[in-house]
C-alpha cells in the first residue's frame, strides 16, 4: 500500500523575522503564546523559535512567574 507523505513546513522564528518585536517579562500577552494550559513552557521544536530567542523567552517567563505576572501552573478547580 501507499504511505501518506507529510509535508513539514519549516518553522521560522517570529523574533528573527520581525526585528522590532522584543521579548520582555512585562509583555504577558506575548509570553502566554509560549506556555501550555498546564503552565509548561513550549519547547522550541514546537514553537519554531531559534535557540537564542527561546532562551530569552524562557528567562522572561521565569521572571514573570517570580513577580506573579504568570502563574506557575494551571489553577485547580476541584
Secondary structure, DSSP 4 states (H G I P E B T S, - for coil): -PPPPP--PPP--HHHH-TT----TT-HHHHGGGB-TTSPBPPHHHH---HHHHHHHHHHHHHHHHTTSS-SSPPP--
